[in-house]
């Protein structure tokens, strides 16, 4: 079952920063790196107003940092400013030695009133909340997990980015871009700029986006299973060829196909048993209402038995890839052929 993750209200934390001023300690993490970096920029402006001396700003590399160096930075007095700001990137909280973990907790529990310490943990260094060191740190820190934004906020943000480039984009165009390029803002920005430059008129339509946007592998896999749902196996084969041309590994492609077939099966089962949209969201991890509509529409074009068999075929192909000498790409093509015959 998909993990239910509370979305960060970015507007609220910006208001909090403006109204209450900087906290002493921040733990900043999450996959939405555009918003994370935007918050660091806002935090820097609050700690060091425009024209302030950069001597009060220290950016440290956590990979080579000692706890004594960190303590010295945090305890150093401001120079021609009211506050200091220490930003640490690359400190792996999940693999700290016990001695360093204790020293870090001591620093975190006693950050001076004139100082702000921001620990930035991204990617593989995402803090593991089960660990004692992370739990201890969170007792003292303003813990901000920069998650993907809700559909409404993301659609508005995309529309504003297009507007800044002199183009209007309706909700259908914005949704098409999220479908094609995903929901992370840093990946969407170059796509918005590319589409805005290519469209000649003032308005960007959904068809413009569909024709111009780069489609991430997850979108291409959904295109493939959607094509299978309407028995367009030529298009499904073209989607597979595109994924292979993008350099995607056959086993990863198969994993994505199997994942999407399981989501379709859950949606179809929910429809048959009248379990409701909430059940589908919990089981599939679908994040946006428009994606839920696409999923349920695609699922409705399959029979329940057909989707059950599709899930079985994916499992059989996975076993074949891991245990036989057959070519993995050929096994994927064979899987599409079996979908056509056995999942109608």
Secondary structure per residue as TSV (DSSP state, phi and psi in degrees):
chain	resnum	aa	ss	phi	psi
A	1	X	-	360.0	140.8
A	2	X	-	-69.2	144.4
A	3	X	-	-73.0	135.9
A	4	X	-	-91.0	111.0
A	5	X	-	-110.5	127.4
A	6	X	-	-73.0	132.2
A	7	X	-	-78.7	140.9
A	8	X	-	-75.4	130.6
A	9	X	-	-89.6	93.5
A	10	X	H	-65.9	-39.8
A	11	X	H	-59.9	-38.1
A	12	X	H	-68.2	-40.7
A	13	X	H	-72.7	-27.6
A	14	X	H	-67.9	-41.7
A	15	X	H	-63.0	-42.3
A	16	X	H	-60.0	-43.8
A	17	X	H	-62.7	-42.0
A	18	X	H	-69.3	-41.0
A	19	X	H	-79.6	-40.9
A	20	X	H	-102.0	-11.6
A	21	X	-	81.8	174.2
A	22	X	-	-67.7	144.1
A	23	X	-	-78.7	170.2
A	24	X	S	-77.5	-34.3
A	25	X	E	-138.9	132.1
A	26	X	E	-123.9	139.5
A	27	X	E	-112.7	109.3
A	28	X	E	-111.8	125.0
A	29	X	E	-156.7	-179.8
A	30	X	-	116.8	162.3
A	31	X	S	-83.6	-15.7
A	32	X	-	-83.6	79.4
A	33	X	H	-69.6	-25.5
A	34	X	H	-62.6	-47.5
A	35	X	H	-69.0	-36.9
A	36	X	H	-60.0	-48.3
A	37	X	H	-67.8	-33.3
A	38	X	H	-63.9	-39.3
A	39	X	H	-66.7	-40.0
A	40	X	H	-60.8	-40.2
A	41	X	H	-62.9	-43.0
A	42	X	H	-64.3	-42.1
A	43	X	H	-62.8	-40.8
A	44	X	H	-62.6	-41.9
A	45	X	H	-65.4	-35.5
A	46	X	H	-71.9	-38.5
A	47	X	H	-75.7	-38.7
A	48	X	S	-128.1	86.2
A	49	X	-	-55.5	159.2
A	50	X	T	-53.3	131.7
A	51	X	T	93.9	-9.4
A	52	X	-	-71.7	157.5
A	53	X	-	-77.3	134.9
A	54	X	G	-71.7	-4.2
A	55	X	G	-63.5	-19.6
A	56	X	G	-90.3	1.9
A	57	X	E	-110.0	127.5
A	58	X	E	-130.1	125.0
A	59	X	E	-113.0	119.4
A	60	X	E	-116.9	147.3
A	61	X	E	-91.1	110.6
A	62	X	T	-64.8	-22.8
A	63	X	T	-65.8	-30.8
A	64	X	T	-115.6	7.3
A	65	X	-	-78.8	137.1
A	66	X	-	-97.8	156.5
A	67	X	H	-66.4	-28.0
A	68	X	H	-68.2	-41.5
A	69	X	H	-61.8	-40.9
A	70	X	H	-64.6	-44.7
A	71	X	H	-61.4	-41.4
A	72	X	H	-62.2	-40.1
A	73	X	H	-67.1	-44.1
A	74	X	H	-67.8	-36.8
A	75	X	H	-82.3	-14.8
A	76	X	S	-62.2	138.7
A	77	X	-	-73.6	151.6
A	78	X	-	-63.7	153.0
A	79	X	S	-120.9	106.6
A	80	X	S	63.7	19.9
A	81	X	S	-139.7	167.0
A	82	X	S	-83.4	-25.4
A	83	X	-	-131.8	162.0
A	84	X	E	-114.2	156.1
A	85	X	E	-132.9	122.9
A	86	X	E	-113.6	121.9
A	87	X	E	-112.3	123.3
A	88	X	E	-114.9	122.5
A	89	X	E	-116.1	141.0
A	90	X	S	86.9	13.4
A	91	X	-	-84.3	117.3
A	92	X	-	-85.9	93.9
A	93	X	G	-65.9	-22.9
A	94	X	G	-78.9	-13.4
A	95	X	G	-131.3	33.1
A	96	X	-	-73.4	142.1
A	97	X	-	-66.0	152.8
A	98	X	H	-57.3	-39.3
A	99	X	H	-63.4	-42.8
A	100	X	H	-69.3	-36.8
A	101	X	H	-62.6	-41.6
A	102	X	H	-66.6	-40.9
A	103	X	H	-64.8	-40.1
A	104	X	H	-65.2	-40.4
A	105	X	H	-63.3	-38.2
A	106	X	H	-64.0	-41.4
A	107	X	H	-64.4	-46.3
A	108	X	H	-62.8	-32.5
A	109	X	T	-81.1	-7.9
A	110	X	T	-139.4	40.2
A	111	X	-	-68.9	127.7
A	112	X	-	-61.1	158.3
A	113	X	T	-62.0	-28.5
A	114	X	T	-88.3	4.0
A	115	X	E	-120.9	151.4
A	116	X	E	-129.2	130.8
A	117	X	E	-117.2	124.2
A	118	X	E	-117.2	117.4
A	119	X	E	-98.3	119.0
A	120	X	E	-107.2	115.5
A	121	X	E	-124.2	114.0
A	122	X	-	-130.1	160.7
A	123	X	G	63.8	-127.5
A	124	X	G	-66.2	-15.9
A	125	X	G	-94.9	12.3
A	126	X	-	-52.1	124.9
A	127	X	-	-63.3	134.2
A	128	X	-	-90.4	106.5
A	129	X	T	-65.3	-8.9
A	130	X	T	-81.0	-17.8
A	131	X	S	-81.1	145.0
A	132	X	H	-59.9	-42.2
A	133	X	H	-64.0	-39.4
A	134	X	H	-71.1	-41.3
A	135	X	H	-60.2	-40.9
A	136	X	H	-65.0	-41.6
A	137	X	H	-65.5	-40.7
A	138	X	H	-66.7	-19.9
A	139	X	T	-66.3	-23.3
A	140	X	T	-111.1	-14.7
A	141	X	S	-101.3	153.2
A	142	X	E	-83.4	104.5
A	143	X	E	-92.1	114.5
A	144	X	E	-120.9	116.6
A	145	X	E	-101.6	108.9
A	146	X	-	-83.4	93.9
A	147	X	-	-91.0	166.0
A	148	X	-	-57.2	148.3
A	149	X	-	-86.3	159.5
A	150	X	-	-64.4	159.8
A	151	X	H	-55.9	-46.3
A	152	X	H	-60.6	-46.9
A	153	X	H	-65.0	-40.1
A	154	X	H	-69.1	-41.1
A	155	X	H	-61.6	-43.5
A	156	X	H	-63.5	-40.3
A	157	X	H	-64.3	-43.4
A	158	X	H	-61.7	-44.2
A	159	X	H	-60.9	-40.0
A	160	X	H	-66.5	-37.9
A	161	X	H	-64.6	-41.6
A	162	X	H	-64.1	-42.9
A	163	X	H	-61.0	-36.8
A	164	X	H	-65.3	-20.6
A	165	X	T	-100.3	11.1
A	166	X	T	82.8	18.9
A	167	X	-	-124.0	146.1
A	168	X	E	-100.7	144.2
A	169	X	E	-139.0	123.8
A	170	X	-	-81.1	177.0
A	171	X	H	-62.8	-34.0
A	172	X	H	-63.8	-40.5
A	173	X	H	-66.6	-41.1
A	174	X	H	-65.8	-41.3
A	175	X	H	-64.6	-39.0
A	176	X	H	-61.8	-36.1
A	177	X	H	-70.7	-40.0
A	178	X	H	-62.7	-42.7
A	179	X	H	-60.8	-44.8
A	180	X	H	-75.9	-42.6
A	181	X	H	-108.7	-1.1
A	182	X	-	89.0	-175.6
A	183	X	S	-113.1	6.9
A	184	X	-	-86.3	126.6
A	185	X	H	-62.5	-39.6
A	186	X	H	-62.3	-31.1
A	187	X	H	-79.9	-26.6
A	188	X	H	-79.3	-29.4
A	189	X	H	-56.4	-51.4
A	190	X	H	-63.9	-29.9
A	191	X	H	-68.6	-41.5
A	192	X	H	-60.7	-45.2
A	193	X	H	-64.4	-40.3
A	194	X	H	-65.2	-45.4
A	195	X	H	-66.8	-43.7
A	196	X	H	-60.6	-38.0
A	197	X	H	-71.0	-30.9
A	198	X	H	-84.9	-30.9
A	199	X	-	-76.9	126.8
A	200	X	-	-79.0	-36.4
A	201	X	S	-81.0	-172.4
A	202	X	S	-85.5	-18.9
A	203	X	E	-111.7	138.5
A	204	X	E	-102.7	124.5
A	205	X	-	-102.6	168.0
A	206	X	H	-61.1	-37.8
A	207	X	H	-66.8	-33.6
A	208	X	H	-60.9	-46.2
A	209	X	H	-63.4	-45.7
A	210	X	H	-61.7	-31.9
A	211	X	H	-84.0	-22.1
A	212	X	H	-112.9	-27.1
A	213	X	S	-75.4	142.5
A	214	X	-	-70.9	134.2
A	215	X	-	-100.1	120.5
A	216	X	-	-66.8	158.8
A	217	X	H	-52.8	-39.2
A	218	X	H	-61.3	-38.4
A	219	X	H	-68.9	-39.2
A	220	X	H	-66.2	-36.7
A	221	X	H	-65.8	-41.6
A	222	X	H	-64.1	-39.2
A	223	X	H	-55.6	-41.4
A	224	X	H	-65.4	-50.5
A	225	X	H	-68.5	-31.5
A	226	X	H	-66.1	-39.7
A	227	X	H	-63.9	-37.9
A	228	X	H	-63.1	-35.8
A	229	X	H	-63.9	-27.5
A	230	X	T	-104.7	14.2
A	231	X	T	63.1	29.2
A	232	X	-	-96.4	80.0
A	233	X	H	-77.4	-20.2
A	234	X	H	-65.3	-44.0
A	235	X	H	-66.5	-39.0
A	236	X	H	-61.3	-41.4
A	237	X	H	-65.8	-36.5
A	238	X	H	-65.6	-40.2
A	239	X	H	-61.8	-42.3
A	240	X	H	-62.6	-43.8
A	241	X	H	-61.1	-39.1
A	242	X	H	-63.0	-43.3
A	243	X	H	-63.4	-41.8
A	244	X	H	-66.6	-38.0
A	245	X	H	-66.4	-28.3
A	246	X	T	-74.8	-5.8
A	247	X	T	89.0	10.6
A	248	X	-	-68.8	137.2
A	249	X	-	-71.1	137.7
A	250	X	H	-53.5	-39.6
A	251	X	H	-66.5	-36.1
A	252	X	H	-69.3	-38.2
A	253	X	H	-61.3	-45.1
A	254	X	H	-61.5	-41.8
A	255	X	H	-59.8	-40.9
A	256	X	H	-68.4	-39.7
A	257	X	H	-62.7	-47.1
A	258	X	H	-61.1	-41.1
A	259	X	H	-61.1	-44.4
A	260	X	H	-70.6	-35.8
A	261	X	H	-64.7	-36.6
A	262	X	H	-67.7	-37.7
A	263	X	H	-64.7	-42.8
A	264	X	H	-63.1	-39.6
A	265	X	H	-63.6	-42.9
A	266	X	H	-62.3	-41.6
A	267	X	H	-66.7	-40.4
A	268	X	H	-67.3	-40.9
A	269	X	H	-64.1	-41.6
A	270	X	H	-61.7	-38.6
A	271	X	H	-65.9	-42.9
A	272	X	H	-66.4	-36.5
A	273	X	H	-97.5	2.0
A	274	X	T	54.5	50.6
A	275	X	-	-88.3	-14.3
A	276	X	-	90.6	164.6
A	277	X	H	-65.7	-33.2
A	278	X	H	-59.9	-39.8
A	279	X	H	-62.3	-44.6
A	280	X	H	-63.1	-43.4
A	281	X	H	-61.2	-44.5
A	282	X	H	-65.4	-38.6
A	283	X	H	-79.4	-30.2
A	284	X	H	-107.6	-17.7
A	285	X	-	74.3	14.5
A	286	X	-	-63.1	129.7
A	287	X	-	-97.6	-25.1
A	288	X	S	-123.5	142.0
A	289	X	H	-55.8	-40.1
A	290	X	H	-67.2	-31.9
A	291	X	H	-71.5	-34.1
A	292	X	H	-63.7	-40.8
A	293	X	H	-62.5	-44.0
A	294	X	H	-61.5	-41.8
A	295	X	H	-65.5	-46.9
A	296	X	H	-68.4	-35.9
A	297	X	H	-64.1	-44.8
A	298	X	H	-64.5	-42.2
A	299	X	H	-63.1	-35.5
A	300	X	H	-65.7	-19.0
A	301	X	T	-84.7	-7.6
A	302	X	S	-99.5	157.2
A	303	X	-	-84.5	158.2
A	304	X	H	-63.1	-42.0
A	305	X	H	-64.8	-36.9
A	306	X	H	-64.2	-41.4
A	307	X	H	-71.1	-35.8
A	308	X	H	-60.7	-41.9
A	309	X	H	-68.6	-35.2
A	310	X	H	-61.8	-42.1
A	311	X	H	-62.8	-41.3
A	312	X	H	-63.9	-41.3
A	313	X	H	-63.9	-37.7
A	314	X	H	-63.3	-41.5
A	315	X	H	-65.8	-40.6
A	316	X	H	-64.4	-40.1
A	317	X	H	-68.8	-37.1
A	318	X	H	-60.0	-44.6
A	319	X	H	-62.8	-42.7
A	320	X	H	-63.1	-41.3
A	321	X	H	-62.2	-36.8
A	322	X	H	-87.8	-10.0
A	323	X	H	-128.5	-6.7
A	324	X	S	-119.5	169.4
A	325	X	-	-92.5	3.4
A	326	X	S	-65.3	149.6
A	327	X	-	-66.2	133.5
A	328	X	H	-63.7	-40.2
A	329	X	H	-64.1	-38.4
A	330	X	H	-66.4	-36.9
A	331	X	H	-64.5	-36.4
A	332	X	H	-64.8	-43.0
A	333	X	H	-64.3	-38.9
A	334	X	H	-64.2	-36.5
A	335	X	H	-60.8	-44.1
A	336	X	H	-60.8	-41.2
A	337	X	H	-63.4	-39.0
A	338	X	H	-71.1	-33.7
A	339	X	H	-56.6	-44.4
A	340	X	H	-62.5	-35.8
A	341	X	H	-88.0	-40.0
A	342	X	H	-105.0	-8.6
A	343	X	-	-116.9	14.0
A	344	X	-	-67.2	360.0
